Amino acid sequence: MASTKDSAVVLGRYSNICVIGAGVIGASWTALFLAHGLNVVVNDLQPDIETMVKAALLKIAPTLHALGLPHQSLDRNLRFETDLDRAVATADLVQENGPERPEWKQQLWARIEPVVPKHALLLSSSSARPATEQGREMKDASRLLVGHPFNPPHLIPLVEVVPGERTDPKAVEEALAFYEALGKVPRVLKKEIQGFVANRLQRAIMREACYLVQEGVVTVDELDDIVTSSIGLRWAVNGPFSSFHMGGGPKGLESFFQHLGKNMAASFKVIPSVELDEKLQRRIVEQAAASFGRTPIPEMERKRDDAQVALLRTLSSLPAPDGESRL
Ligand SMILES: NC(=O)c1ccc[n+]([C@@H]2O[C@H](COP(=O)([O-])OP(=O)(O)OC[C@H]3O[C@@H](n4cnc5c(N)ncnc54)[C@H](O)[C@@H]3O)[C@@H](O)[C@H]2O)c1
């Protein structure tokens, strides 16, 4: 983990950030960047964007406070600029959080390429669109890569850093250093793959969760309870592989595969058929409305942030197996 002094040096290179698109993800990034003392220019065409972002900053402030970050008067270093050229003209780094449409992202990068400073890092929060595809219309895509956060970026540590075919390895190093300096846990993917890693895992679990509700095995709130009281707790401490390593006995994964490998291999071939049609969607929405859906979303978000902060604090106070700090 970078020392506070090292982080300050790294962040000093990116004091001017342009956030393009300030909805759910962009507003959360904005709060985190401002809390680290960076100047942020928001480019978003929604007429009430200023009110929305400022409301988001107020909502996020208690979480920043709990994380030990500055949380007052955050909007001191915040500016709004609807003219894209002017918004990126002095940026050291662009974090893009616009619509998840490949052609929109392609046009955006090609459009700003001639005006953004040559040294600027160009990072996309995209959940699924690779940098190679996004940069197709650019002459020089060497500074473009994906920096995919997990919602909400002001709180969840992971950032998937995914270079494209034309990304300069130096830009990857710079992105890693930047996110580390923000206290994130960036992980570089060795290959581009649609959906990256964390969302592919979520997708696999969500398919099975929808199947179990479709088949009437459990309701949505029962399924959520089962997850939070078992694999959710387990995976905050150990990933799936190290969990099964301990589940295998003295020889770990080797004996795990000896005992259960054949059954697991056979079960992998049986892919449940899920029809996430209107009927199943309605069932899920109705079951949610009758359980956790009764709680207003801002209240759920507050409780989520408080619990996540408590969890992060606890985990970071424990030594990891190699003696290093965990986070
Ligand atoms: N929501 C998530 O859980 C999540 C998680 C990680 C990554 N992402 C990715 O982040 C990006 C944004 O997702 P989101 O959930 O914040 O979406 P969102 O709809 O909440 O926000 C998108 C914002 O982009 C703005 N916008 C639209 N056209 C624009 C334009 N031409 N110029 C500037 N701004 C424009 C919109 O006004 C809106 O505020 C997507 O690429 C998505 O895949 C989302």
PDBQT file of the ligand as one rigid body, heavy atoms in Angstrom, charges set to zero:
ROOT
HETATM    1  N1  LIG A 401     -24.285   1.720 -11.945  1.00  0.00    +0.000 N 
HETATM    2  C1  LIG A 401     -23.358   0.824 -11.664  1.00  0.00    +0.000 C 
HETATM    3  O1  LIG A 401     -23.507  -0.025 -10.752  1.00  0.00    +0.000 OA
HETATM    4  C2  LIG A 401     -22.048   0.841 -12.400  1.00  0.00    +0.000 A 
HETATM    5  C3  LIG A 401     -20.915   0.251 -11.792  1.00  0.00    +0.000 A 
HETATM    6  C4  LIG A 401     -19.672   0.346 -12.435  1.00  0.00    +0.000 A 
HETATM    7  C5  LIG A 401     -19.559   0.966 -13.670  1.00  0.00    +0.000 A 
HETATM    8  N2  LIG A 401     -20.686   1.515 -14.258  1.00  0.00    +0.000 N 
HETATM    9  C6  LIG A 401     -20.490   2.175 -15.561  1.00  0.00    +0.000 C 
HETATM   10  O2  LIG A 401     -20.441   3.577 -15.335  1.00  0.00    +0.000 OA
HETATM   11  C7  LIG A 401     -21.001   4.286 -16.459  1.00  0.00    +0.000 C 
HETATM   12  C8  LIG A 401     -22.129   5.177 -15.959  1.00  0.00    +0.000 C 
HETATM   13  O3  LIG A 401     -23.111   4.388 -15.331  1.00  0.00    +0.000 OA
HETATM   14  P1  LIG A 401     -24.165   5.034 -14.301  1.00  0.00    +0.000 P 
HETATM   15  O4  LIG A 401     -24.837   3.880 -13.630  1.00  0.00    +0.000 OA
HETATM   16  O5  LIG A 401     -23.512   6.091 -13.492  1.00  0.00    +0.000 OA
HETATM   17  O6  LIG A 401     -25.209   5.714 -15.321  1.00  0.00    +0.000 OA
HETATM   18  P2  LIG A 401     -26.153   6.968 -15.054  1.00  0.00    +0.000 P 
HETATM   19  O7  LIG A 401     -27.236   6.846 -16.065  1.00  0.00    +0.000 OA
HETATM   20  O8  LIG A 401     -26.517   7.065 -13.615  1.00  0.00    +0.000 OA
HETATM   21  O9  LIG A 401     -25.221   8.195 -15.407  1.00  0.00    +0.000 OA
HETATM   22  C9  LIG A 401     -24.840   8.518 -16.725  1.00  0.00    +0.000 C 
HETATM   23  C10 LIG A 401     -24.678  10.030 -16.792  1.00  0.00    +0.000 C 
HETATM   24  O10 LIG A 401     -24.167  10.370 -18.075  1.00  0.00    +0.000 OA
HETATM   25  C11 LIG A 401     -24.757  11.595 -18.450  1.00  0.00    +0.000 C 
HETATM   26  N3  LIG A 401     -24.667  11.807 -19.882  1.00  0.00    +0.000 N 
HETATM   27  C12 LIG A 401     -25.440  11.294 -20.873  1.00  0.00    +0.000 A 
HETATM   28  N4  LIG A 401     -25.059  11.777 -22.074  1.00  0.00    +0.000 NA
HETATM   29  C13 LIG A 401     -24.015  12.604 -21.837  1.00  0.00    +0.000 A 
HETATM   30  C14 LIG A 401     -23.187  13.397 -22.668  1.00  0.00    +0.000 A 
HETATM   31  N5  LIG A 401     -23.339  13.404 -23.995  1.00  0.00    +0.000 N 
HETATM   32  N6  LIG A 401     -22.207  14.126 -22.091  1.00  0.00    +0.000 NA
HETATM   33  C15 LIG A 401     -22.008  14.108 -20.745  1.00  0.00    +0.000 A 
HETATM   34  N7  LIG A 401     -22.774  13.373 -19.906  1.00  0.00    +0.000 NA
HETATM   35  C16 LIG A 401     -23.753  12.626 -20.452  1.00  0.00    +0.000 A 
HETATM   36  C17 LIG A 401     -26.203  11.488 -17.962  1.00  0.00    +0.000 C 
HETATM   37  O11 LIG A 401     -26.826  12.748 -17.863  1.00  0.00    +0.000 OA
HETATM   38  C18 LIG A 401     -26.005  10.796 -16.618  1.00  0.00    +0.000 C 
HETATM   39  O12 LIG A 401     -25.883  11.735 -15.550  1.00  0.00    +0.000 OA
HETATM   40  C19 LIG A 401     -21.457   3.212 -17.450  1.00  0.00    +0.000 C 
HETATM   41  O13 LIG A 401     -20.466   3.031 -18.423  1.00  0.00    +0.000 OA
HETATM   42  C20 LIG A 401     -21.604   1.968 -16.570  1.00  0.00    +0.000 C 
HETATM   43  O14 LIG A 401     -21.413   0.767 -17.274  1.00  0.00    +0.000 OA
HETATM   44  C21 LIG A 401     -21.898   1.488 -13.654  1.00  0.00    +0.000 A 
ENDROOT
TORSDOF 0
